[in-house]
Amino acid sequence: MAPYLVGVSLKMYFSHARTLAWCSAVAEVARAHPAVRDGAAELFVIPSYLSVTAAVDLLRGVAAVGAQDLAMEDEGAFTGEVSGAEIAEVGCRVVEVGHAERRRLFGETDAVVRAKTDAALRNGLAPVLCVGEAERGDPESVAQECVRQVDDALSSARAAGRNGHVIVAYEPLWAIGADSPAEPDYIRSVCAHLRRHLDSSPDFAGSRVIYGGSARPGLLGEIADDVDGLFLGRFAHRAESLEEVLDEVLSTRAALQAAGGR
Ligand SMILES: O=C(CO)COP(=O)(O)O
C-alpha cells in the first residue's frame, strides 16, 4: 500500500523561533509515530524561506522540507528571488508552485506557474502544484478545470522533455482559510478525476494528488480512497493535530485493507 503524503505549509504565520519550536515538536511526534516509522505516512513541511535550512536539520530523517515559492530562473540579477537550484542545494525536496495566495495577492499568472513548474523539475524538486476552482461548482466541471490547470502548468516542462514526480495539491479557493473543507464527496470526485489523469501521463509517473483547504484531523478517513494525502495549513499549527492525522493514516489504512481497497 502506498504511503499517505501529509504536507504542511506554515505560510507566513510563524516567527522563526516559533517555527523552530514547531519543527522540534513535529520531529518528536514523527520519530515516535508508527505511521512514519513503518512508512505508512510520508511527511513534508514548508516553512518560510528563512527557516528552511534549520527545518532541514530538525526534520532530517522524518520529513522532507520545501520552500513556498521559487524563481523562474536559476541564477542572476533577480533581487529578492530564490532559485530552485539553491532550494535543492540546501536539502529541500519539494517546492510549492502556484498557490492561490501567490496568484491572487502577488499576480502570478499561468505563464509564471508554467515557468516555475519547469524550474522546479529542472532542479530535481517535486513541485507541489496547487490547483483549484474559484467558486464551488459541479465536481465534473471543476475536475475538468483542474486538469486544465495541471496540464497548463506542466506544458513548459513537457516541451523541454522533463519528467519527474509532481504533487498536485487540489485546493478549492473557496475552502482555503475557511471554517471547513469542501464536502468529502466533492473532494473525492475531483481528486479521483485528477488521479486518473495523472496516471495516464507516463512522463509524470508516480505523481500524487493531495487535498488542501481547511484540511484537518477527521478528514482523511472520509476521502482516503481517492486521495494520496492531505495538505494542511492552520489545522496543523498544533503538533498534536498532526499526530491525530498520523493516527488516522493508520486507522484508515487498516480499514481500507480490511475492505480490500486502495
Ligand atoms: O492553503 C492551504 C495550504 O497550502 C490551506 O490552508 P488552510 O488549511 O489554513 O485553509
PDBQT file of the ligand as one rigid body, heavy atoms in Angstrom, charges set to zero:
ROOT
HETATM    1  O1  LIG A 301      -3.676  26.841   1.545  1.00  0.00    +0.000 OA
HETATM    2  C1  LIG A 301      -3.633  25.899   2.309  1.00  0.00    +0.000 C 
HETATM    3  C2  LIG A 301      -2.440  25.041   2.404  1.00  0.00    +0.000 C 
HETATM    4  O2  LIG A 301      -1.489  25.480   1.491  1.00  0.00    +0.000 OA
HETATM    5  C3  LIG A 301      -4.754  25.606   3.206  1.00  0.00    +0.000 C 
HETATM    6  O3  LIG A 301      -4.714  26.465   4.286  1.00  0.00    +0.000 OA
HETATM    7  P1  LIG A 301      -5.823  26.308   5.432  1.00  0.00    +0.000 P 
HETATM    8  O4  LIG A 301      -5.877  24.854   5.777  1.00  0.00    +0.000 OA
HETATM    9  O5  LIG A 301      -5.315  27.161   6.535  1.00  0.00    +0.000 OA
HETATM   10  O6  LIG A 301      -7.121  26.758   4.836  1.00  0.00    +0.000 OA
ENDROOT
TORSDOF 0
